[in-house]
């Protein structure tokens, strides 16, 4: 039996939903603790205009609020640790209904442990996946492209590397190790994907490129499992 392993962020759900949910959590926190309104809309505008690293600083500057680095850290903690309002993509639900139980399903996800676990809970991933590997449980040095999470999945599923297929979006780290270990790889590139125009060496590229997760069921090595 094949094991189909997914990345989580921007693969199983649209990560911008998490960003906006986090801004709302910070906005609620600022209203409660600083009696300050207006952060949410300003933060969204700054983010959509291309700023990713210093949204909080710029938003507070725009509001004319003095702040310290420790206060920014508090806002970051609120953002990272909130229980997000995010939704698993319907295209995955449609795929899962078609291929399960002929294919084992798992997840490998990077990111701060508490944040990723909150995302997984909001998405109800345990309903769909037999194994979820949070790489941060082993330490940041074991985030992809380290081989450890790929080995862990194989151990959990009691399968060989060549029986695994990895689905992700980040061409910089999702596929290079999987390919070295003998996995098949699939990159999902949607219209809004930030990696769709990146140029990388051949070893970083996935074997297949799709626009919608439902297309996975049409890839021959998967389709052969449940089409007789």
C-alpha positions in Angstrom: 0.0 0.0 0.0 1.2 3.5 -0.9 1.7 6.1 1.8 0.6 9.6 0.7 2.2 12.3 2.9 1.2 15.9 2.9 2.8 19.2 3.9 0.2 21.3 5.9 0.7 25.0 5.3 -0.6 26.2 1.9 -1.1 22.6 0.9 -4.1 21.4 3.0 -5.4 24.9 3.7 -4.7 28.4 2.5 -2.1 29.9 4.9 -3.4 33.4 4.4 -6.4 32.3 6.5 -4.0 31.7 9.4 -2.4 35.1 8.9 -5.7 36.9 9.0 -6.9 34.8 12.0 -3.7 35.7 13.8 -4.2 39.4 13.1 -7.7 39.2 14.5 -6.4 37.5 17.7 -3.8 40.3 18.1 -6.5 42.9 17.5 -8.7 41.4 20.2 -5.7 41.3 22.5 -4.8 45.0 21.9 -8.4 46.1 22.5 -8.5 44.2 25.8 -5.0 45.0 27.1 -4.2 48.4 25.5 -7.7 49.7 24.8 -6.5 50.2 21.2 -8.7 49.7 18.1 -7.8 49.6 14.5 -5.0 47.1 14.3 -6.7 44.4 12.2 -7.5 46.3 9.0 -4.2 48.2 9.1 -2.2 44.9 9.5 -4.0 43.3 6.6 -3.3 46.2 4.3 0.4 46.2 5.2 0.6 42.4 4.7 -1.2 42.5 1.3 1.2 45.3 0.2 4.1 42.9 0.6 5.4 43.3 4.1 5.9 40.0 5.9 8.4 40.5 8.7 7.5 43.8 10.4 3.8 44.0 10.1 3.3 44.6 13.9 5.8 47.4 14.1 4.5 49.2 11.0 0.9 48.9 12.2 1.7 50.3 15.6 3.7 53.1 13.9 0.7 53.9 11.7 -1.5 54.0 14.8 1.0 56.4 16.5 1.6 54.0 19.4 4.9 53.8 21.2 6.1 50.3 21.9 9.0 48.2 23.1 10.6 45.1 21.7 9.1 43.1 24.6 5.6 44.3 23.7 6.2 43.2 20.1 7.2 39.8 21.4 4.0 39.6 23.4 2.0 40.3 20.2 4.0 37.6 18.3 3.2 35.1 21.1 -0.5 35.9 20.8 -0.3 35.5 17.0 1.6 32.2 17.2 -0.4 30.6 20.1 -4.0 31.5 19.1 -6.4 28.8 18.1 -6.9 29.8 14.4 -10.0 30.0 12.3 -8.9 28.0 9.3 -10.6 25.4 7.1 -9.2 22.3 5.3 -9.6 22.6 1.5 -12.6 21.0 -0.1 -10.3 19.6 -2.8 -8.5 17.5 -0.2 -11.9 16.2 1.2 -12.9 15.2 -2.3 -9.5 13.4 -2.8 -9.6 11.7 0.5 -13.1 10.2 -0.2 -11.8 8.8 -3.4 -8.5 7.2 -2.4 -9.1 6.2 1.3 -8.6 3.4 2.4 -6.4 2.3 -0.5 -3.7 4.8 0.5 -2.3 5.6 3.9 -2.4 9.3 4.7 0.1 11.3 6.8 1.4 14.8 7.4 4.9 16.3 7.9 4.8 19.9 9.0 7.5 22.4 10.0 6.9 25.4 12.2 6.7 26.3 15.9 5.2 23.3 17.7 2.3 25.0 19.6 1.4 26.9 16.4 1.3 23.8 14.2 -0.6 21.8 16.7 -3.2 24.5 17.0 -3.5 24.5 13.2 -3.8 20.7 13.1 -6.6 20.8 15.8 -8.5 23.5 14.0 -8.3 21.5 10.7 -9.3 18.3 12.5 -6.4 16.5 10.8 -6.7 13.5 13.1 -10.0 12.8 11.4 -8.2 12.2 8.1 -4.6 11.3 8.8 -3.2 8.3 10.5 0.1 10.0 11.4 1.1 13.6 11.9 4.8 14.4 12.3 5.5 17.8 13.8 9.2 18.3 13.1 9.6 20.9 15.8 9.1 18.1 18.4 12.6 17.0 17.5 14.1 20.5 17.3 14.4 23.1 14.5 17.5 21.5 13.1 15.2 18.6 12.1 12.8 20.7 10.1 12.7 19.8 6.4 14.8 19.1 4.4 16.3 17.0 7.2 15.7 13.3 6.6 14.4 12.5 10.1 10.7 13.3 9.5 10.7 11.1 6.4 12.3 8.3 8.4 9.7 8.7 11.2 6.8 8.5 8.7 8.2 5.2 7.3 8.6 3.8 10.8 5.1 4.8 11.8 3.6 3.3 8.6 6.0 0.3 8.6 6.7 0.9 5.0 9.7 1.5 2.7 10.7 4.9 1.4 9.9 3.8 -2.1 6.3 3.2 -1.0 5.9 6.9 -0.1 4.6 9.9 -2.0 5.1 13.5 -0.8 2.8 16.4 -1.6 3.9 19.9 -0.8 4.2 23.4 -2.1 7.7 24.6 -1.0 10.1 23.8 -3.8 13.0 25.0 -1.6 12.7 22.1 0.9 9.8 19.8 0.4 11.1 17.4 -2.3 14.9 17.3 -2.3 15.3 14.8 0.6 12.2 12.8 -0.3 13.6 12.3 -3.8 17.0 11.2 -2.5 15.2 8.6 -0.3 13.3 7.2 -3.2 9.9 8.9 -2.7 7.7 10.1 -5.5 7.0 13.8 -5.1 4.1 16.2 -6.1 4.2 19.9 -6.0 0.9 21.8 -5.8 1.1 25.2 -7.5 -2.0 27.3 -7.1 -2.6 30.7 -8.7 -1.5 32.5 -5.5 1.5 30.2 -4.8 4.6 32.1 -3.8 6.8 29.4 -5.2 5.3 29.1 -8.7 7.9 31.1 -10.5 11.0 30.1 -8.6 13.9 28.7 -10.5 15.8 25.9 -8.7 18.1 23.0 -9.6 16.6 19.8 -10.9 17.1 17.9 -7.7 14.7 20.3 -5.9 11.9 19.9 -8.3 9.0 17.5 -7.8 8.2 14.6 -10.2 4.7 15.9 -10.7 3.1 19.4 -10.7 -0.6 19.9 -10.0 -3.0 22.8 -9.4 -5.6 21.0 -7.4 -5.2 18.1 -4.9 -8.0 16.2 -6.7 -5.5 15.7 -9.6 -3.5 13.3 -7.4 -6.1 10.6 -7.9 -5.3 10.7 -11.6 -1.6 10.0 -11.2 -1.1 6.5 -12.5 0.8 5.0 -9.6 -2.0 6.1 -7.3 -4.9 5.5 -9.6 -3.8 1.9 -10.1 -4.3 1.2 -6.4 -8.1 1.6 -6.5 -9.0 1.3 -10.2 -9.3 -2.3 -11.3 
